[in-house]
Amino acid sequence: MKTSLYETDFYQWTIEQSQLLALGKLDDLDLVNLGEEIESLGKQQKQELRNRLGLLIGHLLKWQYQPEKRGKSWRSTIREQRREVKKIIKENPSLNSYLDEAIIDGYELALDLAVRETPFDYRDLPKKCPYLIEQIFDNNFPTNMEV
C-alpha cells in the first residue's frame, strides 16, 4: 500500500495542495483528505470559542465567589477573553447560531477551572451558567470590576 504525502509530511502536503488549488489543477487534489482538513478547521473554531468562553465564565465565577481574592490578573483575563470571544464571532458570524450551545459546553470547562482554582466544589457552584449572554459580553459586568 502506497503511503501518501499526507501521512508522511503533512506540512509539505498542505503546500502542495495550496499550489494545486492556485494553479487550478483540481484533478490532482487529494480531495478526501482536503475535505477532512477543511471540516477540521471549522471544528477548531468551535472549540476555540468553547475554550475561551470556559476561561471567561470560569473567571467570572471566581470573581463572584471569591471577592477577597479579586485582582487585576482576573480582571485582565476577563477583559482579554471577552475581546477574543467577540473577535472569533466577528470573524466567524455563523458561530452566532452555536453560541447558546458553546456557553453550555464552555460552562462545563468553567466549572472545572473554578473547582481547580478555588476551595469550592461542584456542588457549591450553579449547575447551569448563572450569567445571561448579555452579561458575559458586557464590559461593565460585573459592575465591581475595579480593584
N, C-alpha and C positions, 0 to 999 in steps of 0.2 A: 504494500500500500504506500502510495506516494505521500510524503509529508509536505504540507503546504507552507508557504512563507508565513501565512497567518499563524501557524503553530510554532514556527522556529524563530521568527524575528518580527514581532508584532509592529514595532516602530517602522521598520522598512516596509512592511505590508501597508501601513497607513500612507506612507509617502507614495508608494506605487499606485494605490487606489486613487489618491488625490490627483496624481498625474494623469491617470487614465480618464478620470472624470473631466479634467481640464482639457484634454485632447479630444474628448467626445468618443472615446473608444469603449463604448458601453458593452459591447460583446465580450470584452476582455476582463470586465469587472468580476470580482468574487462576490456575486450578489447575495449568496446565502449569509456569509459572514458579515458583509457590509450591512445588510438589513438588521442582523442581530446587534451590531455595534451601534447603529443609529437608534434602535429601540433602547439600548442600554444607556445612551446619552440622556434620553428623556427620563428614564428611571432615576438617573443620578440627580437630575434637577429636583425631582420629587423628594428624594432622600435628603438633599441639601436643605430644602425647605423644612422638612420634618425635624432635622437635626438642629437647625437654627432656632426654630420655634421651641424645641425642647430646652435649649440653653436659655432662651429668653424667658420662658414661663418658669423654668426652674429658679432663675434668679429673682423673678417676681415673687415666687413663693418664699424664697429665703428672705427677701426684703420684708415681706408681710409677717412672717412667722418668727423672725429673729431681729426685731428692731434694734436691739442693743449691739448688734454686730454690723449694722449698716456702715458702709464706707464707700469711698469713691471708686474702688475696684468694682463693686457690684453695680453701682450706678453706671459706670463706664461700660460694663458688659451689657447691661440692659439697653443702653443707647446704641452700642455697636450692633447688637443682634437685631434690634428694630430696624436700623438702617439697612443691614444686609438682607433681612426678610423682605423689606419694601423693594430693594433693588432686584431681588430674584423675581418677585411678582411683576415688577415693571418690565423686566427683560423677557418674561415668560407669562404674558397676561392670561393665557389659557389655564394657568395654575390657580387662578381665582376660583374655578369650579371645584378644585381639590382642597381649598383652604379649610373648610369645616373638618374634613377627614384628617388633614395634616395637623390640625390643632389637637384632635383626639389622639392621634398617634404620637404627636410631639409631647403631649401631656404625660404619656407613659414614661418618656425619656426624662421629662421634668421631675416627675416623682422620684425616679431613680437618683437623679442628681441631688435633689433636696434631702432624700434619706441618707445618701452617701456623705453629704457635706454638712449635715445638721444633726442634732441629737434626736430629731423626730423619726418616727417610724411611719410606715404606710398608713396604719390605722389612725394616725394623728392628723393626716392631711386629707383634703377633699378627694373623693373618689373620681370626680369629674372636674374638669378645668373650671375654676371659680371666676374666671375673667371673661368678659364679653370680647368679641373680636375688636370692637372699638377701643376697649381699654388696652388690649395687647398692642395695638398700633399707636396709641395716644402718647405722644412725647411728654405730656404733662401728667401721665398716670404712672405710679401713684403721685398724688399731689405733694407728698412729703419726700420728694426725691433729693432735696438739698441735704447735705451732711455738714 
